[in-house]
Amino acid sequence: MKIAIASGKGGTGKTTLAVNLASFLAESRKVVLCDLDVEEPNSGLFIKGNLIHREDKFKMIPEWEKEKCTLCGHCQKVCNFHAVIQLGDQIMVFPELCHSCYACSELCPVDALSMIPQKMGELKQFKKGGLSFVESRLDIGQEQAVPLIAQTLEYIDKNFDDDFIKLFDAPPGTSCPVIEATKDADFVILITEPTPFGLHDLTLAVDTMRELEKNFGVIVNRHGIGNNDVLSFCQKKNIPVISKLPNDRRIAELYSRGSLIYQKMPEFKKQLVNIADYLLKLQEEGIR
Amino acid sequence: MKEIVIISGKGGTGKTSITASFAMLGGKDIVVADCDVDAADMHLLMQPDWERSEDFYSGVLAEVDQEKCVKCGNCADVCRFSAIPIIDKKYVVNKLNCEGCGYCFHVCPTDAITMKEQNVGKWYISNTKADNVLVHARLGIGAENSGKLVAKVKNEAKRIAKETGKQFIVADGSPGIGCPVVSSLSGADFVVLVTEPTVSGLHDLKRVYQLVKKFNISAGCIINKADLNTKVARQIEEFLREENIIHISDLPYDETFTKAMTNGQTIVEYDDANLKNILVNSWEKIK
């Protein structure tokens, strides 16, 4: 079962939930947690496991071979991303704009643009007790998160069979990286906070999940602050509220140190038990 | 004209609440730009009048004309994004997978594929309760090209600032280090980094600052919730010293942030004591 943890708004508790839920579930089951917030991966700060594998991740970009080129200009014409530009008698490639579609390379009449790998980030796999943890981080200056997220998901598919509960810590927002991180999930948890910003961004996230035709539910974090609008919204839209995590400065303090919360706070653990039950029941019922 | 961009790396550190306070304090001297286009929240605090709105078109997606299609499969073969699956014996474009590269369009022997320009969102120009103009936007669901919409918002803000002789542009950025952040940093004169003393706050601050450095923009930092973890707060201060980042101010862990927001107000309107003073002083330093 693949479960993605997402949120419209940043800082609502995605990582807190992901690391605590994964560690808790791993006490009794096979679990892999995967940090797909490749721009700012944080789960690893809480899961301090042993590194068992690392690899560089590449995207393919064209490389210009001057000797072969006839300067026909076709590459520039077919590139929809302005990543290949002809300037006088030079062809310039802008790797950060390239989407690796291969059009310039394969449509070049004289094979003057071959595709070569360019490093965009790295993937690491850790193990901590029964928990496997995979994170990818995008190199600074690389603008596109989607290709790295896609390759990380391929790695998970290849290395972890269906016996594993797979938890994905998704990036914030509602644009293309979030779609990539959630599109293969069997179930999506949207975590929010009961404030106007939380509600506004939850609304966008719900629209996104409906568009993707996903099964999803909501977890309200920092329950007790703000107002009741998030709960009324969920009720009105028939969205299940899986759990309400308490608002407590001690949680923020534990988080700030990189500690797991459920091991120190029974009231938080109680909520995790409920969340785990909910998800395991979904699994038994065979949601897809 | 000075362009000030507020970013954080990590989400939820208080960027928007702080930016909205600066928008209030700057009043009619500034133009405000909400560059966090895929979760834009600034309008919730600024009471915009949505005076002008325009559709934003950017990028293209493939579409197959079934009448012209001879089912040769060239399009599906060349597509690197598995975006043209066969459904009911027809080649149909999966819009979520399509990157809009147009490779399929070039290899189709019967011109059955057209590349259609996409409406990926809307952008707005509003007058706000702070007696200034807010340029903001809403990205469509799952849309790409958020970087381009950010550029649009910033360019409109610049145009307005120039035409009306404003001194400052204050821009609220998005979390992360990817294309929308790169787009909001380009052309900025000063970056305000909003962080919090948590292991992830520090980690993300360091990463996003590496990006800021590539742009050669000078930066200042506001540590929000500074008393949450004094040990990490000291590590942040150390990092700021090493990197010559101006330490603008510390804000305490305070639920007033949430209360003000729930009231639809900026902090400087809601709070007339400590928090307000710190933000007033911060704004004086930044401008």
Interface residues (C-beta under 8 A of the other chain):
Chain A: G8 K9 G10 G11 T12 T15 D37 E39 E40 N42 L45 F46 V78 N80 F81 H99 S100 C101 Y102 A103 E106 L107 L138 I140 G141 Q142 E143 Q144 A145 P171 P172 G173 T174 S175 C176 P177 V178 I179 K183 T195 P196 F197 H200 D201 L204 D207 T208 E211 L212 I225 G226 N227 R249 A252 E253 Y255 S256 R257 G258
Chain B: G9 K10 G11 G12 T13 T16 D38 A39 D41 L44 G59 V60 V78 R80 F81 L96 E99 G100 C101 G102 Y103 H106 V107 M115 L139 I141 G142 A143 E144 S146 G147 S174 P175 G176 I177 G178 C179 P180 V182 E196 P197 T198 V199 S200 G201 H203 D204 R207 V208 Q210 L211 K214 K225 L228 N229 K231 V232 Y253 E255 T258 M261 T262 G264
